[in-house]
Amino acid sequence: MPMPSDQPVQKKPEPCSFVIFGATGDLAHRLVIPALYNLAATGLLPDKFCVVGITRKTMSNETLRDSLMKGLLEFATRPVDDATAQRLLNCVTCIAADPGEPASFDRLKIQLDDLESIRQTGGNRLFYLATPPDAFAPIARELGRTGMLSQQGGAWRRLVIEKPFGTDLASAHALNGELLKIVDEHQIYRIDHYLGKETVQNILVLRFANGMFEPIWNRNHIDHVQITVDEKLDVGHRGGFYDSTGALRDMVPNHLFQLLSLVAMEPPIRFDAHSVRAEKADVLAAIQTQSESEALRNSVRGQYQAGKIDNVEIGDYRSTGEVRPGSTTETYAALKLTIDNWRWAGVPFYLRTGKALGVKRTEVAIKFKQAPFAMFSCTPVETLAQNYLVISVAPTEGIALQFNTKVPGPAIRIDGVEMKFRYKDYFKAEPSTGYETLLHDCMIGDNILFQRADSVEAGWKAVQPFLDAWKKAGANGLLSYTAGSEGPAEANTLLTRDGRSWRKLD
Ligand SMILES: NC(=O)c1ccc[n+]([C@@H]2O[C@H](COP(=O)([O-])OP(=O)(O)OC[C@H]3O[C@@H](n4cnc5c(N)ncnc54)[C@H](OP(=O)(O)O)[C@@H]3O)[C@@H](O)[C@H]2O)c1
């Protein structure tokens, strides 16, 4: 089997401080520190480096280090080497700062300056806000007020935030406005961890490093596109968060739109952050804004009821802790969208996502048009297998092409087959959290994989009619589905009325 040539050596970041607000939280323990550990283990942290964990209440370095070590042992994606872990944790200093107490940020500024002169990090700072989203603007305001985000004397200052970037168009616009009063767009790194996944990044390479796909990547050859992010997981302990969010807000304007924009964008003129992000923003802005009645017609929403997944009993969504009685929050959403440009006019994009489903699957399926007529005797066009290109993101990462072939034998009989590429067959992947690439990119200043303010707002603009229409409709039109099923049966109607069907997930 052909193996890839050695990869180019990745760039080591310049000296810097990695300042984590919310260092006691789940994200810091589950993902950020394990990702920094993986970067340390592969020699991709700066030689001069410090991690500053910010907590609102004073905590000793030892207490924070012990807690992060416990998190690392629980969530690491590779065996933890004690020496590497200690080297990383020895870089951790805990400093107390609370955005509700401005004086604490004045103290933080002085403490950071002192620490950085000892660690010789040259004033380069990355502020990672691993806090609830309502703390983003207050923290950024304090960092701005105290001058900690000002780039002076050649040192860089960057602000990293994790989705959600707002809860609707108005709040996303307000958050962007707040942040852009304090920092320039190029200093903001809006993380969508989907973009840390190899297969997602590979969509760009598949489309633009191969001459054979682009000529057929348009309305002349593509019938429609299906984007699926189905989860087996139920809402679990996150009832409070989920009930005020729902499947649409949680997944569509971020993860599903990342996949959509990579599949549908125009070729960028070069592979740099400005060109790639401009094309992604353009295609999101070209998603047709639907009226509320169109949104109702072009969507299906559902909520799961008790069922079984892998032989485990799952309770009703409404019985989840912290979910409001009679909640109308959707745990499943399917939408039909169209993109108003020359490439995609008339090509529907069907999106579906849900929790507590029978299959875990993230994929983009591109359905090509049928052969225009059946020239083989006894082969009506309807019986030909569907021509799909399937980009599979989870649980396996790979690409499959489905096409028709002749069944061996004297008669012409036709059957559908699949040509499959799986990442793990060709490449030995380093075990990863999916955050390593993104954190490394933040440190080297490459924001190609991060969302720009206009993309975020274009995404919310496209989903806003659905949010508004569903809010007004309340329980009307909210369907139910059994946990462990494929979702509400009515989701099929979105496609069957157009003479299409969802790809069967196995
Ligand atoms: N957890 C995940 O897997 C995950 C995945 C994707 C995205 N996210 C996003 O990442 C962010 C953090 O998530 P999380 O699960 O880690 O949240 P979390 O555990 O609820 O909170 C993180 C920490 O933020 C600090 N904090 C809380 N309120 C604050 C405030 N008003 N001002 C300053 N600090 C405050 C708290 O630390 P102190 O009390 O010590 O100050 C808390 O431990 C959220 O925006 C979330 O949506 C999380």
The ligand as a Gaussian input file, in Angstrom:
#p B3LYP/6-31G(d) Opt

LIG

0 1
 N      -16.749000      21.562000      27.862000
 C      -16.701000      21.276000      26.580000
 O      -16.443000      20.133000      26.170000
 C      -16.983000      22.368000      25.565000
 C      -17.050000      22.018000      24.207000
 C      -17.289000      23.025000      23.269000
 C      -17.451000      24.333000      23.679000
 N      -17.404000      24.645000      24.994000
 C      -17.523000      26.055000      25.377000
 O      -16.394000      26.408000      26.132000
 C      -16.733000      27.333000      27.153000
 C      -16.373000      26.780000      28.511000
 O      -17.071000      25.564000      28.735000
 P      -16.963000      24.727000      30.078000
 O      -17.768000      23.509000      29.847000
 O      -15.564000      24.589000      30.501000
 O      -17.747000      25.704000      31.090000
 P      -17.794000      25.678000      32.669000
 O      -17.139000      24.460000      33.202000
 O      -19.204000      25.961000      33.037000
 O      -16.995000      27.009000      33.057000
 C      -15.622000      27.165000      32.943000
 C      -15.078000      28.069000      34.025000
 O      -15.383000      29.431000      33.753000
 C      -15.274000      30.168000      34.968000
 N      -16.384000      31.122000      34.990000
 C      -17.702000      30.864000      35.141000
 N      -18.413000      32.005000      35.081000
 C      -17.518000      33.003000      34.903000
 C      -17.643000      34.406000      34.792000
 N      -18.827000      35.016000      34.817000
 N      -16.521000      35.122000      34.609000
 C      -15.317000      34.523000      34.552000
 N      -15.125000      33.207000      34.687000
 C      -16.229000      32.450000      34.851000
 C      -15.378000      29.158000      36.116000
 O      -14.120000      29.127000      36.750000
 P      -13.830000      29.889000      38.154000
 O      -15.066000      29.758000      38.980000
 O      -12.658000      29.145000      38.694000
 O      -13.512000      31.273000      37.784000
 C      -15.605000      27.822000      35.403000
 O      -14.900000      26.757000      35.987000
 C      -18.207000      27.596000      26.971000
 O      -18.348000      28.727000      26.169000
 C      -18.713000      26.356000      26.276000
 O      -19.877000      26.612000      25.536000
 C      -17.176000      23.688000      25.940000

